Amino acid sequence: MRTLLFLIQKEFLQIFRNKVLLRLMLVLPVVQLIVLVNAATLDMKDNCVIIVDQDGTSMSQGLISKFNASPFFRVLDITPELEPAMKRFRGERIDAILVIPHRMEKDYHRSGSSSVQLLTNAINSTRAQLTYSYTQALVNDYNGQIGIAQSSVTGSPVRVNASWRYWFNPELNYKYYMLPGILVILVTIIGMFMAAINLVREKEMGTLEQINVTPVRRSQFITAKLVPFWMIGMFELALGLIIGKLLYHIPFEGSLVVLFLFAGVYLVAMLALGLLISTSVQTQQQVLFMSYFFLLIFIMMSGLFTPVENMPDWGQAFNRINPLYYFIETMRRVLLKGSGFADILPLLAGVGAIALVALPLAIYSYKKTN
Amino acid sequence: MTHTETVITVSHLYKKFGKFTANDDLNFEVYRGEIFGFLGANGAGKTTAMRILCGLSSPTSGTAMVAGYNVAEQPELVKRNIGYMSQKFSLYEDLTIWENMRLYAGIYGVTGKAFRDRAENLLSELHFLNHRHELIAGLSLGWKQKLAFTVALIHRPAIVFLDEPTGGVDPVTRRQFWEMIYEAAHQGTTIFVTTHYMDEAEYCDRITIMADGKIKALDTPGNLKASMGVETMNEVFVGLTR
């Protein structure tokens, strides 16, 4: 036990003596949270659209004014001709062309329905889909308006409209969605990379051999490498949450105790994985490459950018062994939804199981005799 | 000086890396309190043998008993009783002298006042007590080597293994280093040392000369010179390893 304390003391002395690293640990989260949260957004504003109005009636004017009034769209041009619009569509950065056919109003009055055509730029498919959805919403809205106008004339009954509310993030603030995820990655990278590089550096410097010739237990050595970076990870999480509160007013719906409890178990799992990598390789280059390889997969699969529910079955199955998935999910649920301890228990069990496997593996794969 | 009690017994020790045999049937004994020199050309297998005796590497076959324990079966018990100074300097450069000593003493359970007394005593002998709060990184190679030896002695091990401790060190410091070795041996510590310097070989009680993984000779420097009819250890070494 006292040996462990001496080893931990040594790690802290080394960490606090490394001024560059200390500064990075404070600056990195601030910069990342400011840059990434603002940059990684799916909120769309100013979709450039050209409207080809072949109809030129009051009904088409009404639809165009809806587009003009919407913050999501910027109407670049209104033209009666399709050809010049298509030319610009090919050459410029234009998100969509809305074509209003010349019999729209007539068709509507005669048969009660008519259609418009939307051409979207699907190079970025997400953006294209959102453009489509926004257009659909606008057109529906407009439908409702003229429907009411019609019914007051003809006396036919008003249609029933579905109305909706977004729960847990009522303003659909994309930052609330991204910030917890980015915070998870931040805590992970700082903890896992630093611990892994630290251990393999001792191999490179030769200091590990001096340790290996002492009676230090393998579990003591790995624990001593884990504890300081665990504490740093928890500190980074706290720092990140404070920044999130101050800069983005992110809601803390749930209990922070639950969040930090989960983070504690998560960090053990992630640090153990990092140390497992570093005990199985020889150089810092190798450890960086390996950690990067795993982390990239973990991040892309975790549901940070794309909903896990949309993934194929094997992808969802993979996430059972993805610590990042558990943590991002927990962060969002606790912060935005106010989930309590009982709600996240299955997630905690998942990440706990990873920790229980990874930590003994890391200890086992650290060999004092080869 | 007569030595009777054996602290290291090596019999039929082999170490193979694939098809390459680094240690080929090594057999020798080392007695308590002696300075045992391990000589050989680069790549002769000295470091490999030493790493096996320290429990850093396991033998392919054969047995080695160190301080009463089998290195293959109880390496951690061997490690309780030895000190080791590797060929590559391996104290923590970003810690001070005192912090390095405290860490290694603490690992062996030498703490509190016992540690302070021991560390102050060792540093006073080096006339280096005033420098104890300096970082290792700022020291010269000579001082680094002397401190590495001091740290290897901090827990009063029965045996100390020194792998080319004076490589790249100036002649004056080498002399001081050997005075430290004598002092430790005088207090009963067994010294197992590898070297390339033939003048240092003369300082050893007994020496082994290795070539191509095998032990070519094992005796006192005087007997080796006499048996080969030469004047210097240099000639002995060249004669046996060529």
Interface residues (C-beta under 8 A of the other chain):
Chain A: R2 T3 L5 F6 L7 Q9 K10 L13 Q14 R17 N18 M205 G206 T207 E209 Q210 N212 V213 T214 P215 V216 K368 T369 N370
Chain B: C54 G55 L56 S57 S58 P75 E76 L77 K79 R80 I82 Y84 S86 K88 F89 S90 L91 Y92 E93 D94 L95 E99 R102 L103 Y104 G106 I107 Y108 G109 T111
